[in-house]
Amino acid sequence: MSKRLFYLRGVPDDEAGEIRELLDREGLAWYETPPSPWGISHGALWLSDAADYGRAKALLDDYQRQRGEQARSEHARAKREGNAQTFAQLLRERPAFVLITLGAILFIVVLTLALPWLLLR
């Protein structure tokens, strides 16, 4: 019986490709379900044999740990070199985006705090 290994929602194409290659390299039988045309499902990678799940999950956990370490080291390097984007840089580059986002956050916070008070009066 099949077992879902990995949802593809929000997964970059390069990461999904590397995971497909990892599964192939390790000789694990897998298949992919495509995303739905209406955006309800974003697709997933499935193992054909549920008995392989423990091994595949361990491989996936190790891969994600390595990828996380690589991303953290790249970010630390960018910070050392002064290339990491800061809030001030984002505000200078995209002021409308930042102000609209902050306004939306403020609106949600005010609504969350005021709505119960207004409804309970």
C-alpha positions in Angstrom: 0.0 0.0 0.0 1.2 3.5 -0.8 2.2 6.1 1.8 2.6 9.8 1.3 6.1 11.0 2.0 6.2 14.6 1.1 3.7 17.4 0.2 4.8 19.7 -2.6 3.1 22.8 -1.3 5.5 25.7 -1.3 8.5 23.5 -2.2 10.9 25.0 -4.6 11.4 23.1 -7.9 15.1 22.5 -7.2 14.4 21.0 -3.8 11.6 18.7 -5.2 14.0 17.6 -8.0 16.8 16.8 -5.5 14.3 14.7 -3.4 13.2 12.8 -6.6 16.9 12.2 -7.4 17.6 11.0 -3.8 14.7 8.5 -3.9 15.9 7.2 -7.3 19.5 7.0 -6.2 18.4 5.0 -3.1 16.3 2.6 -5.2 13.0 3.5 -3.6 9.9 3.1 -5.7 7.9 6.3 -5.7 5.3 8.3 -7.7 4.1 11.8 -7.8 0.5 13.2 -7.7 0.2 16.5 -9.6 -1.4 19.6 -8.2 -5.1 20.1 -8.9 -6.1 22.6 -11.5 -8.2 24.5 -8.9 -5.4 24.9 -6.3 -7.1 22.6 -3.7 -4.3 20.0 -3.7 -0.7 20.9 -4.4 0.6 17.5 -5.2 2.8 15.1 -3.2 5.5 12.5 -3.5 4.3 9.0 -2.5 6.2 5.8 -1.8 4.8 2.8 -3.6 5.6 0.5 -0.7 4.7 1.7 2.8 7.4 -0.7 4.2 10.1 1.7 2.8 8.6 4.6 4.8 11.1 4.5 7.7 14.1 4.4 5.5 12.8 7.1 3.2 11.8 9.4 6.1 15.3 9.0 7.6 16.8 10.0 4.2 14.4 12.9 3.8 15.1 14.1 7.4 18.9 14.0 6.7 18.5 15.8 3.4 16.4 18.6 5.0 18.9 19.0 7.8 21.7 19.4 5.3 19.7 21.8 3.2 18.8 23.8 6.4 22.5 24.0 7.4 23.4 25.1 3.9 20.8 27.9 3.9 21.9 29.1 7.4 25.6 29.2 6.3 24.7 31.1 3.1 22.6 33.6 5.2 25.5 34.0 7.7 27.9 34.6 4.8 25.6 37.1 3.3 25.3 38.9 6.7 29.1 38.9 7.0 29.5 40.4 3.5 26.7 42.9 4.1 24.5 41.4 1.3 21.7 40.1 3.6 18.5 42.1 3.1 17.4 44.1 6.2 14.1 45.7 7.0 15.5 49.2 6.2 16.6 48.0 2.8 13.2 46.5 2.1 11.5 49.7 3.2 13.7 51.7 0.8 13.3 49.4 -2.1 9.6 48.6 -1.7 7.9 51.2 0.5 4.4 50.6 -0.7 4.6 46.8 -0.1 6.0 47.4 3.4 3.4 50.0 4.4 0.5 48.0 3.0 1.7 44.9 4.8 2.1 46.8 8.1 -1.3 48.4 7.6 -2.9 44.9 7.0 -1.2 43.6 10.1 -2.3 46.5 12.2 -5.9 46.2 10.9 -6.0 42.5 11.8 -4.7 43.2 15.3 -7.2 45.9 15.9 -10.0 43.8 14.6 -9.0 40.9 16.7 -8.8 43.0 19.8 -11.9 45.2 19.2 -14.4 42.7 17.7 -15.0 40.6 20.8 -15.4 43.8 22.8 -17.9 45.2 20.3 -19.9 41.9 20.1 -20.1 41.5 23.9 -21.5 45.0 24.5 
